[in-house]
Amino acid sequence: MWPRMINTILGLWLMISPGIFQYSSAAADNGHIAGPIIVTFSIVAIWEATRVVRKWNFPVGIWLLAAPWILGYENTLAIVSDMSVGVLVLIFASIPGKIEKSYGGGWSSLWQKNPEHIQKSKQN
């Protein structure tokens, strides 16, 4: 859960940093778009059943690494901020987290000979 919380804070940082450091419009717009996306995916990925959503932050993290050159940032602080957040988002999005229960199973679970839930009901 803690990697998702850190990514949430990083997304919030992207949203507020343009106001604090007075970035150019391209860097500010990028932070105002990428920040909420990171926050959304991180908060959704807190729960076990939706933990895989953490991987949806990979493209956003990669974009943050490339955006300063593609969008032509003028502020060095904006470049450092976006690239640092991009690296950290990639690192924390790659930490899987503890899974205590199993959800779903896909179509193959329909054709199992002794599904787990049937075995448990026979034991009780």
N, C-alpha and C positions, 0 to 999 in steps of 0.2 A: 504494500500500500504506500509506503514512503516514496518509492520512485515516482509514482503517479502524482503524489502531492508536490514533489519537487518540480515536476514538469508543469503542474498547474501554476506554481509560483513563477516559473520561467515564462510561461505564456502571459501572465499578468505583467511581468517586467517588460515584455515586448510592447504591451499596450500603453504603459505609463512612461517608459523611457523617452519617447519623442517629446513629450511635454516637459520633462525635466531637463533634457539636454538640448532642446530646440533643434531637432534634426530637420533636414530638408524634407520636402513634401514626399519624395519617392520613398525615403527610408521610413518616414512616419506612416505613410499609407501601408507599406509592407508590414510594419509592426502592428497596425490596427487590423490587418487582415489575418496574418499568421498567428498572432497572439490568441485570439478567441478560438481559432481552430485547435491549437495545442491544448488550451484549457478544456475545451469540450471533449476531445478524445481522451484526455487524461482523467477527467472526472468520470466519464462513462466506463473507463477501464479499471476503476477502483474495485468493482464487484467481480467476483470469480466468474460468473456466467458470461461476462462481457470483457474478460481480461485481454482477449485477442485484439481488441480495439487499440491497445497501446501501440501496436505495430503500424497503425495508420498515421502515427506521428513521424515515421521514417521519411516519407516524401517531403513533409514540411521541414524537417531538420536538414535534409539535403538542399531544399530550396533556400534555406537561410544561409547555407554556406556559399551558394552561387549568386544569390540576389545582389550583394554589393557590386559585383562586376556587371551583371546583366542590367541592373537598373541604374548603374553609374552613381553610387553614393558619393557625396562631396565631403561628408563629415567622417573623419577617421574614427571617432568614438562610436558612430553608428555602425561602421564596418566591424569594429572589434566586438561590439555588443551582439550584433546579429550572428557573427561567426561563432562566438563563444556560446551563445544560446543554442545555435544549431548543433554544435558538438555535444553539448550537455543533454539536449533533447534526444539525440541519437543514443547516447550512452544509457540514459535512464529509461528510454522506451525499449531497450533491449533486455532489461532485467525482467524476467518472467513473473516473479512473485509466487507465493505459496498457493497451491491449489489443494483444497481439503476435500472437495466433492467432485463428482463427475457429472456433467450435464450432457444431455443429448446422446449421441452415439451414431447418429446418421441412419441411413437406410439399412446398413448391415445389422443394426441392433434388432431389427424386426425379424430376422431369420436366424437368430441364435437359438441353439438347442435348449439351453438353460439360462435365460436372461437373469441377471442379478436380482431384480425385484421379485421374480417368481421364486427363486431359491429362498429368499428371505421370508416370503409369505408361507412357504411350506414348513420352514423351521418354527414358526410361531404357532 
